Amino acid sequence: MKRFALAALLTLAAAAAGAQTLSEALTYSVNDYYGTARSIALGNAMTALGGDLGSIGINPAGSAVAPYSQFTISPGITIMSNTSGYSTFYQEDYAGYLDYRTRKFNIPNVGFTMNFDTYNPSGLKSFTLGFASSATSHFINDFVGSGINDKTSLLGSFAAGASPYSPSQLSNKDNYSKGIPWNYLAAYQGGMIAEAYDEYGNPMVDADGNYTYLGATEAMFQNPDGSYDIRTMGALDQYSRVQTFGAKYDILMNLGMNFSDRFFFGINIGMPVATYKYTEYFDEAAVDPSQFEIEYSDGVITNFRKAEYNYSQTSELSGVYAKAGFIWVPGGGLRVGAAIQTPTFMSVNDRWSVSTDTYFSSGNYDSYADSPVNDYTYNLTTPWRFNAGLAYTFGGFGLISADFEMADYSTMRFSEWDNRGYSGWNSYTLENDVNRYFAGKEYSGRFGVEVKPVPTLSLRAGYALRTSPQYYAFDKNGEKYTAAGFINYYDEFEHGQNYIVSKTAFEDIIGTYSCGIGYSSEGSFFADFACRFAKYPTGYFNPYNDYITGGDEYLPEVVQTRSLADMVLTLGWRF
C-alpha cells in the first residue's frame, strides 16, 4: 500500500531537462578503442609499437615509425548478444529470461599517412602527416524484461511523483517548457493518472499543498481511522524494453617526427564526433481487466486494459582535444612509449520527447499524449588521459607488447553555453557533484603478442581489461550511497547537514579477448583480419521507483548480461 500523502519522489531528469547525468557523461567520455584489424588483434597494446594507423589514436608518435606512406580501410561488423530477466521485487526471483541479438555494420578505421624524408643522416630524418577516423565506442544495446506484478505499476509511480503539481498545471500543454517533468505532464494528459476526491467530492490536497493522484491501475480505500490507502487493483503484465544505438569516432589530424630512428614524437588534434540514440518503452496490461473498474464523474463505468509509455532521445556530440606522445628505442628490441591527452571540450545537443497511450474497455475513453520535441545544447568537459607502454620485438620473428592507461572521470564537468558565449557551471551543481563523488579513476591494461612463422604471415592475440569508473560513497556516519541515493538526499549534502568522506570503485571488470591473422605481400598490399569478444558486467535497469517504501522492496528490475563480438578486415596499401 501507499499513503496518499507521499511527497514527490526522484524522477528521470531527462523527462524534464534533457539527459545531463553521470551515466550520459561516462557514456560519452569512456574510450573503447577499435582501430585497424592489427591493433584490435593485439588488444590495442600499441603505445610502444606504432607503425600502424590503428596506433595513432593511442600514441600519436606511432605514425612516424613506419618509413613509408600508407592508406587503410577497415570494414567490420559488431554483433550484440543480451540475456535479460525481470523481477517485480528488487533482485528477487528473476524470470522470463529472453535472448536478444542484433548486428551492425561499420568502418571502425579509415585513414592515410604521408611520409616525407628529410634526407638527413641523423636528427630529424623524416616526418609524417596523417589523417584517420577511428571508432572509440559503439553504443549498441537492446534488452527486454517482462513479468507479472500485483503490487506496483508505472502509472502508480507517475501518480505518486506528480503530487506537487496541480491538475491545472498538468493539463496545460504549454507547461512542457516550465520545468515540470515531462513524464508527469504526458501521463496526466494521456489518461494515465487523474486527481483523487474524498467522499464529499473535494480534491484531496494535504497541508503542504500536495495533490493526490490515482493511476488508472489503482483504487483508493478508506481505513477505519479515516486515512486512505491507494493500491493496485490487480495483476499487471509488465513489459520493459531499452535500446541504444550509435557510435563515437575520433577524427585525427596527426604530425609524427622520426629522430635518428631512435626517438619518435607525435601530436594529434582530435575531434570526437558521435551520435547516441536511446529509446525506452514500457507497457503494462491488466491480466484480468474486470478487476480494474473505473467510474467516471458522468457515471460511466469502464475498465483499464493497457497503458504504454515511450521516451526517446537523440544526442549529437562534437569536441576537440590535443594529444602528444613519444616512442623511444633504446637498443635491441626494447621499445618504450607514452602519451598524454588533454581534456576534451565537447558540445552535446539533446533532442527528446515522450508519449503516452492509455486504453480502456470502452474505447471512447482511450487517451494519448505526445510531448513536443525539445532541443537543448550543453557542454561536457572530459578528463585528462595518460597511457604508457613497453614492447619487445624479436627481430622478424614476432613481438610482445603491454600498455597501461588511466583517466580520472571525477573531473568531468557539465556547463551551459548561452548565446552570448558565456560558459557557466552553476546550473549543473548537482550533476557535477554527482560526477565528483560517484565517478573516479579508471585503469586499463592491454596486452598483445605477434608471431611470424613466415615473413608474409602474422598470427596475433591480445587481451585487454578495464576497471569500472563508477563508485559508491560513504557519508560522515559511514552510510553507503549510490548516485541515486545521493540525489534523493542532496538537500542535506548541499546545506552541510551531511557530507561524503570516502568512495570506493565498483568491482566490475570488462575483459576483452582478441585474435587475428595478417598477410603482407612483397609489394604494396597488405591485409589483416581480427576477431574480438567482450563480455560486460551484469547490468540492472529499474523502469520506475519504489514509490511505496521509497526504498528497494517494491522496485521492479531488469537484469541483463551483454556481450559484443567484432570482426574487422583491414585492407591496406603502402607507397
C-alpha positions in Angstrom: 0.0 0.0 0.0 1.0 3.6 -0.4 -0.2 6.5 1.7 -1.8 9.2 -0.5 0.3 12.0 1.1 3.6 10.7 -0.2 5.8 13.6 -1.4 7.2 13.6 -4.9 10.0 11.1 -5.5 13.1 11.4 -7.7 12.2 11.0 -11.4 14.1 10.7 -14.6 15.8 14.1 -15.0 15.8 13.6 -18.8 12.0 13.8 -18.8 12.2 17.5 -17.7 15.5 18.9 -18.8 17.5 16.6 -21.1 19.9 13.9 -20.0 22.8 15.5 -18.3 23.5 12.6 -15.9 26.5 10.6 -14.7 25.5 7.8 -17.0 25.5 10.1 -20.0 28.8 11.7 -19.1 30.5 8.3 -18.8 28.9 7.0 -22.0 30.3 9.9 -23.9 33.7 10.0 -22.1 34.9 6.4 -21.8 37.0 5.1 -24.7 36.7 1.5 -26.0 39.3 1.6 -28.8 38.8 -0.1 -32.1 41.4 0.8 -34.8 42.7 -1.5 -37.6 42.4 -5.3 -37.5 46.1 -5.5 -36.5 45.7 -3.2 -33.5 42.4 -4.9 -32.5 44.1 -8.3 -32.7 46.9 -7.1 -30.4 44.5 -5.9 -27.8 45.3 -2.3 -28.8 48.6 -2.6 -26.9 50.1 -0.2 -29.3 51.6 2.7 -27.2 55.2 1.5 -27.7 54.8 -0.2 -31.1 53.4 2.3 -33.7 53.7 1.8 -37.4 50.0 1.2 -37.8 47.1 3.5 -38.5 45.3 1.9 -35.6 48.0 3.1 -33.2 48.0 6.8 -33.8 44.8 7.4 -31.7 46.6 5.7 -28.8 50.0 7.3 -29.3 50.5 10.0 -32.0 54.1 9.1 -32.4 53.1 5.8 -34.0 52.7 7.4 -37.4 56.4 8.3 -37.5 57.6 4.7 -37.0 56.7 3.4 -40.5 59.2 4.5 -43.1 56.5 4.7 -45.8 53.2 6.3 -46.6 50.1 4.1 -46.3 46.3 4.0 -46.8 44.0 1.6 -44.9 40.3 1.0 -44.7 38.7 -1.4 -42.2 35.1 -2.6 -42.7 33.7 -4.6 -39.8 30.6 -6.0 -38.1 29.6 -5.8 -34.5 27.2 -8.4 -33.0 25.5 -7.7 -29.7 24.0 -10.5 -27.6 22.0 -9.9 -24.5 20.3 -12.2 -22.0 17.8 -10.4 -19.7 15.3 -11.3 -17.0 12.7 -9.4 -14.9 11.8 -9.2 -11.3 8.9 -7.3 -9.8 10.7 -7.2 -6.4 14.3 -5.9 -6.1 16.8 -8.6 -7.0 14.4 -11.5 -6.3 13.1 -14.2 -8.5 14.3 -13.0 -11.9 12.2 -14.8 -14.5 11.0 -14.5 -18.1 14.6 -14.6 -19.4 14.9 -13.6 -23.1 17.8 -13.6 -25.5 18.3 -10.7 -27.9 20.8 -10.4 -30.7 21.5 -7.6 -33.2 24.2 -6.7 -35.6 25.7 -3.5 -37.0 28.0 -2.9 -40.0 30.6 -0.2 -39.5 34.0 1.0 -40.6 36.0 1.3 -37.3 39.0 2.8 -39.0 40.0 4.5 -42.2 42.9 6.8 -42.9 46.2 7.6 -44.5 49.7 8.9 -43.7 52.2 10.7 -45.9 55.8 10.1 -45.1 58.4 12.8 -46.0 62.1 12.1 -46.0 64.4 14.9 -45.0 67.5 13.0 -46.2 69.3 14.0 -43.0 71.7 11.2 -41.8 70.7 11.9 -38.2 68.4 14.2 -36.2 65.0 14.7 -37.9 65.2 12.0 -40.6 61.6 12.1 -41.7 58.2 13.5 -40.7 54.7 12.2 -41.3 51.4 13.9 -41.9 48.3 11.7 -41.3 44.5 11.7 -41.1 42.3 9.0 -39.6 38.8 8.3 -38.4 38.9 5.7 -35.6 36.0 4.4 -33.5 36.3 4.7 -29.8 32.8 3.4 -28.8 29.9 1.6 -30.2 26.6 2.3 -28.4 24.7 -0.8 -29.1 22.4 -2.5 -26.6 18.9 -4.0 -26.6 17.3 -5.7 -23.6 13.8 -6.7 -22.6 12.2 -7.7 -19.3 8.6 -8.9 -18.7 6.7 -10.3 -15.7 3.5 -10.2 -13.6 3.3 -7.5 -10.9 0.3 -7.2 -8.5 2.0 -4.7 -6.1 3.1 -1.6 -8.1 2.6 0.0 -11.5 4.3 2.6 -13.7 1.1 4.6 -13.6 1.2 4.4 -9.8 4.7 5.8 -9.8 3.6 8.7 -12.0 0.6 9.4 -9.7 2.9 9.5 -6.6 5.5 11.7 -8.2 3.0 14.2 -9.7 1.7 15.3 -6.2 3.5 18.7 -6.1 1.7 19.8 -9.3 -1.9 20.9 -9.6 -4.3 19.5 -12.2 -4.3 22.8 -14.0 -0.5 22.7 -14.2 -0.5 19.1 -15.5 -3.3 19.7 -18.1 -1.6 22.8 -19.6 0.3 21.8 -22.8 2.4 25.0 -22.5 4.0 23.7 -19.3 6.3 21.4 -21.2 8.6 24.5 -21.2 8.0 25.3 -17.5 10.3 22.7 -15.8 7.6 20.2 -14.8 8.8 16.6 -15.5 7.5 15.6 -18.9 6.5 12.1 -17.9 4.0 13.6 -15.4 2.6 16.0 -18.0 2.2 13.3 -20.6 0.8 10.8 -18.0 -1.9 13.3 -17.0 -2.7 14.4 -20.5 -2.7 10.8 -21.8 -5.2 9.5 -19.3 -2.7 7.5 -17.1 -3.4 9.5 -13.9 -6.2 11.6 -12.5 -6.8 13.6 -9.4 -8.5 11.9 -6.4 -11.5 13.1 -4.5 -12.7 12.4 -0.9 -16.2 11.1 -0.1 -17.5 14.7 -0.2 -16.3 15.2 -3.7 -13.4 17.5 -2.7 -9.9 17.3 -4.3 -7.5 15.7 -1.8 -4.7 18.1 -1.0 -2.5 17.9 2.1 -1.3 20.6 4.3 1.8 21.1 2.2 -0.2 21.7 -1.0 0.5 18.2 -2.4 -2.3 16.8 -4.5 -3.4 13.1 -4.5 -3.5 11.4 -7.9 -4.6 7.9 -8.8 -3.1 5.8 -11.6 -5.6 4.2 -13.9 -4.4 0.9 -12.4 -5.2 2.0 -8.8 -8.1 2.4 -6.4 -8.5 4.2 -3.1 -9.6 2.6 0.1 -10.6 4.3 3.4 -9.2 2.8 6.6 -11.1 2.7 9.9 -9.1 5.7 11.2 -10.2 7.8 8.3 -6.9 7.7 6.4 -6.7 6.4 2.8 -4.6 3.7 1.1 -4.0 3.5 -2.6 -3.5 0.1 -4.0 -3.1 -1.6 -7.4 -6.4 -3.2 -8.3 -5.0 -6.5 -9.7 -2.2 -8.2 -11.5 -0.5 -6.4 -14.4 1.5 -8.0 -17.2 4.5 -5.6 -17.5 7.0 -5.3 -20.4 10.1 -3.1 -20.5 12.5 -2.6 -23.4 15.5 -0.3 -23.7 17.6 0.2 -26.9 20.7 2.2 -27.6 22.4 2.7 -30.9 25.2 4.9 -32.3 28.9 5.3 -32.2 31.7 7.7 -31.3 34.6 8.3 -33.6 37.8 10.4 -33.2 38.7 12.3 -36.3 42.5 12.7 -36.1 44.9 15.1 -37.7 48.4 13.9 -37.0 52.0 15.0 -37.2 54.8 12.5 -36.5 58.6 13.0 -36.4 61.4 10.5 -36.6 64.7 11.4 -34.9 67.6 9.2 -35.8 65.4 6.1 -35.9 65.6 6.1 -32.1 63.1 8.6 -30.9 59.7 9.2 -32.4 57.4 12.1 -31.4 53.9 12.9 -32.5 51.0 15.3 -31.9 47.3 14.8 -32.7 44.4 17.2 -32.9 41.5 15.0 -32.2 37.9 15.9 -32.9 35.4 13.3 -31.5 32.0 13.1 -33.1 29.2 10.9 -32.0 25.5 10.1 -32.4 23.8 8.4 -29.5 20.2 7.2 -29.7 18.3 5.9 -26.7 14.7 4.7 -26.6 12.8 3.4 -23.6 9.4 1.6 -23.9 7.2 0.3 -21.1 3.7 -1.1 -21.1 1.5 -2.8 -18.6 -1.7 -4.6 -19.3 -4.4 -5.9 -17.0 -4.2 -9.6 -16.6 -8.0 -9.5 -15.8 -9.5 -6.2 -16.9 -12.7 -6.9 -14.9 -10.6 -6.2 -11.7 -9.7 -2.7 -12.9 -13.1 -0.9 -12.7 -13.1 2.9 -13.1 -16.2 5.1 -12.6 -16.1 8.5 -14.3 -17.9 11.6 -13.0 -20.6 11.2 -15.6 -21.5 7.8 -14.1 -19.9 5.7 -16.9 -18.1 2.6 -15.7 -15.2 1.2 -17.8 -12.2 -0.9 -17.2 -8.5 -0.3 -17.6 -6.9 -2.5 -20.2 -3.4 -1.3 -21.1 -1.0 1.7 -20.9 2.1 2.4 -23.0 4.9 4.9 -22.3 7.7 5.9 -24.7 10.8 8.1 -24.1 13.2 8.7 -27.0 16.4 10.7 -27.1 19.0 11.5 -29.8 22.3 13.2 -28.8 24.8 14.6 -31.3 28.3 15.3 -29.9 31.4 17.1 -31.2 34.5 18.2 -29.5 38.2 18.8 -29.6 41.3 17.8 -27.7 45.1 17.6 -28.2 47.4 14.6 -27.6 51.1 14.2 -27.6 53.3 11.1 -27.3 56.7 9.5 -27.9 58.3 6.2 -28.7 61.9 5.5 -27.7 64.0 2.6 -29.0 67.0 2.5 -26.5 68.6 -0.6 -28.2 68.0 -4.2 -29.2 64.3 -4.9 -29.5 63.2 -2.9 -26.5 60.6 -0.1 -27.1 59.2 2.4 -24.6 56.2 4.7 -25.3 53.9 7.2 -23.5 51.2 9.7 -24.4 49.1 12.3 -22.7 45.8 13.7 -23.8 44.2 16.9 -22.8 40.6 17.1 -21.6 38.1 17.0 -24.4 35.9 20.1 -24.7 32.6 18.7 -26.0 29.3 20.2 -27.1 26.3 18.0 -26.8 22.9 18.6 -28.4 20.0 16.6 -27.0 16.6 16.1 -28.6 14.0 14.2 -26.7 10.3 13.5 -26.5 7.8 11.4 -24.5 4.4 9.9 -25.5 1.7 8.0 -23.6 -1.3 5.9 -24.6 -4.0 4.5 -22.3 -6.7 2.0 -23.3 -10.0 1.1 -21.6 -12.7 -1.4 -22.3 -14.8 1.5 -23.6 -12.8 2.9 -26.5 -14.4 6.3 -26.1 -12.2 6.9 -23.1 -8.9 5.9 -24.7 -6.4 8.7 -24.5 -3.0 9.6 -25.7 -0.5 12.5 -25.4 2.7 13.5 -27.3 5.1 16.0 -25.9 6.9 18.4 -28.2 10.4 17.6 -29.3 12.8 19.6 -27.1 16.2 20.7 -28.2 19.0 21.6 -25.8 22.7 22.1 -26.1 25.2 22.0 -23.2 29.0 21.4 -22.7 30.8 18.5 -21.3 34.5 18.5 -20.3 36.0 15.0 -20.1 39.2 14.1 -18.2 42.9 14.1 -18.9 44.1 10.7 -20.2 47.6 9.1 -19.7 49.0 6.0 -21.2 52.4 4.2 -21.2 53.7 1.1 -22.9 56.6 -1.4 -23.2 57.2 -3.7 -26.1 60.0 -6.0 -27.3 60.5 -7.1 -30.8 62.3 -10.4 -31.7 63.8 -9.4 -35.0 61.5 -10.5 -37.8 60.0 -13.4 -35.7 57.5 -11.5 -33.5 56.8 -9.2 -30.6 55.2 -8.8 -27.2 53.6 -5.6 -26.0 51.9 -4.2 -22.9 50.0 -0.9 -22.2 48.7 0.9 -19.1 46.2 3.7 -19.3 44.5 5.9 -16.7 41.8 8.6 -16.7 40.0 10.2 -13.7 36.4 10.7 -14.5 35.6 12.5 -11.3 36.9 15.6 -13.1 34.1 15.5 -15.7 32.1 18.7 -15.7 28.8 19.9 -17.3 28.4 23.6 -18.2 26.0 25.8 -20.0 26.7 27.9 -23.1 24.4 30.7 -23.8 24.0 32.8 -26.9 26.4 35.5 -25.5 29.3 33.0 -25.3 29.2 32.8 -21.5 30.1 29.4 -20.1 28.6 28.7 -16.6 28.9 25.9 -14.2 26.3 26.9 -11.6 23.3 25.4 -13.4 24.9 21.9 -13.0 26.0 22.0 -9.3 24.1 18.8 -8.6 25.2 16.9 -11.7 28.9 17.9 -11.2 28.7 16.9 -7.5 27.5 13.5 -8.6 30.4 13.2 -11.1 32.8 14.3 -8.4 31.7 11.7 -5.8 30.4 8.8 -7.9 33.0 8.7 -10.7 36.7 8.2 -10.4 39.8 6.7 -11.8 39.5 4.0 -14.5 42.6 1.8 -15.1 43.2 -0.1 -18.3 45.7 -2.8 -19.2 46.3 -4.1 -22.7 48.5 -6.9 -23.8 49.4 -8.3 -27.3 51.6 -10.9 -28.9 52.5 -11.4 -32.6 54.3 -14.3 -34.2 55.5 -14.6 -37.8 56.0 -18.2 -38.9 57.0 -16.9 -42.3 57.8 -13.3 -43.4 54.4 -12.8 -45.1 52.2 -14.2 -42.4 51.5 -12.9 -38.9 49.5 -14.6 -36.1 48.2 -12.3 -33.3 46.4 -12.5 -30.0 45.5 -9.9 -27.3 43.7 -9.2 -24.1 42.5 -6.0 -22.5 40.8 -5.2 -19.3 39.2 -2.0 -17.8 38.1 -1.3 -14.3 34.9 0.5 -13.5 34.9 4.3 -13.4 31.7 4.2 -11.3 32.0 4.5 -7.5 29.8 4.3 -4.4 30.5 6.7 -1.5 30.2 6.8 2.3 28.9 9.8 4.4 30.1 11.1 7.7 28.1 8.3 9.5 29.5 5.5 7.4 26.3 5.1 5.4 26.7 3.8 1.9 25.3 5.9 -1.1 25.0 5.3 -4.8 24.5 8.2 -7.1 20.7 7.8 -7.0 20.6 7.8 -3.2 22.8 10.9 -3.1 20.4 12.8 -5.4 17.5 11.8 -3.2 19.1 13.4 -0.2 21.0 16.1 -2.0 19.5 18.9 0.1 21.3 17.5 3.2 24.6 17.5 1.4 24.2 20.9 -0.2 23.4 22.6 3.1 26.2 21.0 5.0 24.0 18.7 7.2 25.9 15.7 5.7 29.0 15.2 3.6 30.9 12.5 1.7 34.1 11.3 3.4 35.3 8.5 1.1 34.4 6.5 -2.0 35.1 3.1 -3.4 35.1 1.8 -7.0 32.6 -0.9 -8.1 34.5 -4.2 -8.7 33.2 -4.6 -12.2 35.9 -5.6 -14.8 35.4 -5.5 -18.6 37.6 -8.1 -20.2 38.2 -8.3 -24.0 39.8 -11.2 -25.9 41.1 -10.8 -29.4 43.0 -12.7 -32.1 43.8 -12.2 -35.7 45.9 -13.0 -38.8 47.8 -10.8 -41.2 49.2 -11.0 -44.7 51.9 -8.8 -46.2 52.7 -9.1 -49.8 56.1 -8.4 -51.3 54.6 -5.4 -53.0 52.5 -2.6 -51.5 49.3 -4.6 -50.5 48.7 -6.0 -47.0 45.6 -7.3 -45.3 44.7 -8.1 -41.7 41.7 -9.8 -40.1 40.7 -9.7 -36.4 38.0 -11.1 -34.1 37.3 -9.6 -30.7 34.9 -10.6 -27.9 34.0 -8.5 -24.9 31.7 -9.6 -22.0 30.3 -6.8 -19.9 29.4 -6.9 -16.2 25.8 -7.7 -15.2 23.7 -4.6 -15.5 20.5 -3.6 -13.8 17.7 -1.3 -15.0 14.7 -0.1 -13.0 11.8 1.0 -15.1 10.4 3.1 -12.2 11.0 3.8 -8.5 9.6 2.0 -5.4 7.1 4.7 -4.6 5.6 2.6 -1.7 8.5 2.4 0.7 10.9 4.8 -1.0 13.5 2.0 -0.9 14.1 -1.2 -2.8 11.4 -3.6 -1.6 9.0 -3.0 -4.4 11.5 -2.0 -7.1 10.9 -3.7 -10.4 14.2 -4.6 -12.1 15.6 -5.9 -15.4 18.8 -7.8 -15.1 20.9 -8.1 -18.2 24.2 -9.7 -19.4 25.6 -8.2 -22.6 28.5 -9.2 -24.8 29.9 -7.7 -28.0 31.7 -9.6 -30.8 33.6 -7.7 -33.5 35.0 -8.9 -36.8 37.2 -6.5 -38.7 39.0 -6.7 -42.0 41.7 -4.2 -42.9 42.9 -3.6 -46.5 46.0 -1.5 -46.9 48.5 -0.2 -49.4 52.0 1.1 -48.8 53.5 3.7 -51.1 
